[in-house]
């Protein structure tokens, strides 16, 4: 009974412990990960407009069959279009990765690019529950490079850290990220 009565503060506290949202400072680049087109590119454009970085890297996920057929633009192209419509000039954009299929492959593509482009710091805007895995993964994979990784928790329209359990999307997102983090921790 007590768990039910105190579920809101307990579940909010759980989310607040899970979500990583670090203070933002100027960085060399902003990385827009694949997926999250409703949030990530918009936050990246906002950060760019605030002068927090001069370049935005857009991950290039493996195209869906409908993109291969030419029926719809690829994720990278849609993200590029969003950023363009949000006022980010084309010279500030870099499409990165060759058909990456996971957060791990994205981190490797970024690491390889960063080594040849004198990057010392990066901001990665991502969905609130994705932040912990992204920070852990990028810091682990970039440790030898000395690149400073800052993760920006981007609000999601359907839920927040204070009400995520009331939304099916919030419950699924939270449980998926906990499972994915455990999987990544074991695998990588």
C-alpha positions as CSV (number, residue, x, y, z in Angstrom):
1,X,0.0,0.0,0.0
2,X,2.8,2.4,0.9
3,X,4.5,1.8,-2.5
4,X,1.2,2.7,-4.2
5,X,0.7,5.8,-2.1
6,X,4.2,7.1,-2.6
7,X,4.6,5.9,-6.2
8,X,4.8,9.4,-7.7
9,X,7.7,10.6,-5.6
10,X,9.5,7.2,-5.9
11,X,9.1,7.0,-9.7
12,X,10.0,10.6,-10.1
13,X,13.1,10.1,-8.0
14,X,14.1,7.0,-9.9
15,X,13.9,9.0,-13.2
16,X,15.8,11.9,-11.7
17,X,18.6,9.6,-10.7
18,X,18.6,7.9,-14.2
19,X,18.5,11.1,-16.3
20,X,21.8,12.8,-17.0
21,X,21.6,16.5,-17.8
22,X,24.9,18.3,-17.6
23,X,25.6,22.0,-17.6
24,X,26.3,23.2,-21.1
25,X,29.5,25.1,-22.1
26,X,30.9,25.9,-25.5
27,X,32.0,22.9,-27.4
28,X,33.7,22.1,-30.7
29,X,30.7,20.2,-32.1
30,X,27.2,19.1,-31.5
31,X,26.3,15.5,-32.4
32,X,22.8,14.6,-33.5
33,X,22.3,10.9,-33.1
34,X,20.1,8.8,-35.3
35,X,16.4,8.6,-34.3
36,X,14.6,11.2,-32.2
37,X,13.8,13.4,-35.1
38,X,11.0,15.1,-33.2
39,X,13.5,16.3,-30.5
40,X,17.2,16.0,-31.2
41,X,17.7,18.1,-34.3
42,X,15.6,20.9,-32.8
43,X,17.7,21.0,-29.7
44,X,20.9,20.9,-31.7
45,X,19.7,23.9,-33.8
46,X,18.8,25.8,-30.6
47,X,22.3,25.1,-29.1
48,X,23.9,26.1,-32.4
49,X,21.9,29.4,-32.4
50,X,23.1,30.0,-28.8
51,X,26.6,29.8,-30.1
52,X,27.6,26.7,-28.2
53,X,29.3,25.1,-31.2
54,X,30.2,26.0,-34.8
55,X,29.5,22.6,-36.3
56,X,26.7,20.0,-36.1
57,X,27.4,16.4,-36.9
58,X,24.5,14.4,-38.2
59,X,24.6,10.6,-37.9
60,X,23.9,8.7,-41.1
61,X,21.8,5.6,-40.0
62,X,21.3,2.6,-42.3
63,X,18.4,3.7,-44.6
64,X,15.0,2.1,-44.3
65,X,13.7,0.2,-47.3
66,X,11.4,3.1,-48.2
67,X,14.4,5.4,-48.3
68,X,16.4,3.0,-50.5
69,X,13.4,2.9,-52.9
70,X,13.4,6.7,-53.0
71,X,10.0,7.0,-51.5
72,X,11.0,9.1,-48.5
73,X,14.2,10.9,-47.5
74,X,16.8,9.1,-45.3
75,X,16.9,9.9,-41.6
76,X,20.1,11.9,-42.2
77,X,18.5,13.9,-45.0
78,X,15.4,14.6,-42.9
79,X,17.6,15.8,-40.0
80,X,19.6,18.0,-42.3
81,X,16.4,19.5,-43.6
82,X,15.1,20.2,-40.1
83,X,18.4,21.8,-39.1
84,X,18.3,23.9,-42.3
85,X,14.7,25.1,-41.6
86,X,15.9,26.0,-38.1
87,X,18.5,28.3,-39.5
88,X,21.6,26.2,-39.4
89,X,23.7,26.9,-42.6
90,X,24.8,24.0,-44.8
91,X,28.5,24.7,-44.2
92,X,28.0,24.1,-40.5
93,X,26.7,20.5,-41.1
94,X,28.6,17.3,-41.5
95,X,27.0,14.0,-42.3
96,X,28.8,11.3,-40.4
97,X,29.0,7.5,-40.5
98,X,28.2,5.0,-43.1
99,X,24.9,3.3,-42.4
100,X,25.4,3.1,-38.6
101,X,22.9,0.8,-36.9
102,X,23.4,1.4,-33.2
103,X,24.6,3.9,-30.6
104,X,27.8,2.0,-30.4
105,X,28.5,2.3,-34.1
106,X,27.7,6.0,-33.9
107,X,30.2,6.5,-31.1
108,X,32.9,4.7,-33.2
109,X,32.1,6.9,-36.3
110,X,32.3,10.0,-34.1
111,X,35.6,8.8,-32.5
112,X,37.2,8.2,-35.9
113,X,36.0,11.6,-37.2
114,X,37.1,13.5,-34.1
115,X,40.6,12.1,-34.2
116,X,41.2,13.7,-37.6
117,X,39.4,16.9,-36.8
118,X,41.1,18.1,-33.6
119,X,37.9,17.9,-31.5
120,X,38.3,18.5,-27.8
121,X,34.7,18.7,-26.7
122,X,31.2,17.6,-27.8
123,X,27.6,18.2,-26.8
124,X,25.2,15.3,-27.5
125,X,21.5,16.3,-27.1
126,X,19.3,13.2,-26.7
127,X,16.1,12.0,-25.1
128,X,15.9,12.0,-21.3
129,X,16.2,8.3,-20.7
130,X,18.8,7.8,-23.4
131,X,21.2,10.2,-21.6
132,X,22.8,7.7,-19.2
133,X,23.8,5.2,-21.8
134,X,25.0,7.8,-24.2
135,X,27.2,9.5,-21.6
136,X,28.6,6.1,-20.4
137,X,29.3,4.9,-24.0
138,X,30.9,8.1,-25.4
139,X,33.0,8.7,-22.3
140,X,34.2,5.0,-22.4
141,X,35.0,5.1,-26.2
142,X,36.6,8.5,-26.1
143,X,38.6,8.1,-22.9
144,X,41.9,7.7,-24.7
145,X,41.2,10.8,-26.9
146,X,40.7,13.3,-24.0
147,X,37.5,14.6,-25.6
148,X,35.1,16.1,-23.1
149,X,31.6,14.7,-23.5
150,X,28.6,16.7,-22.3
151,X,25.1,15.2,-22.6
152,X,22.0,17.4,-22.9
153,X,18.7,15.9,-21.8
154,X,16.1,16.9,-24.3
155,X,12.5,17.0,-23.2
156,X,10.1,14.6,-24.9
157,X,6.6,15.7,-25.7
158,X,4.6,12.8,-24.3
159,X,6.3,12.5,-20.9
160,X,8.7,14.0,-18.4
161,X,10.8,12.7,-15.6
162,X,8.0,13.6,-13.2
163,X,5.2,11.7,-15.0
164,X,6.8,9.1,-17.3
165,X,5.0,6.1,-15.7
166,X,1.6,7.6,-16.7
167,X,2.5,7.3,-20.4
168,X,2.9,4.1,-22.3
169,X,5.7,5.7,-24.3
170,X,7.4,6.8,-21.1
171,X,7.3,3.3,-19.5
172,X,8.6,1.7,-22.7
173,X,11.3,4.3,-23.1
174,X,12.5,3.9,-19.5
175,X,12.4,0.1,-19.5
176,X,14.1,-0.1,-22.9
177,X,17.0,2.2,-21.8
178,X,17.5,0.3,-18.6
179,X,17.8,-3.0,-20.6
180,X,19.9,-1.4,-23.3
181,X,22.3,0.1,-20.7
182,X,22.7,-3.3,-19.1
183,X,23.3,-4.9,-22.5
184,X,25.9,-2.3,-23.5
185,X,27.6,-2.5,-20.1
186,X,28.1,-6.3,-20.6
187,X,28.8,-6.2,-24.4
188,X,31.1,-3.1,-24.6
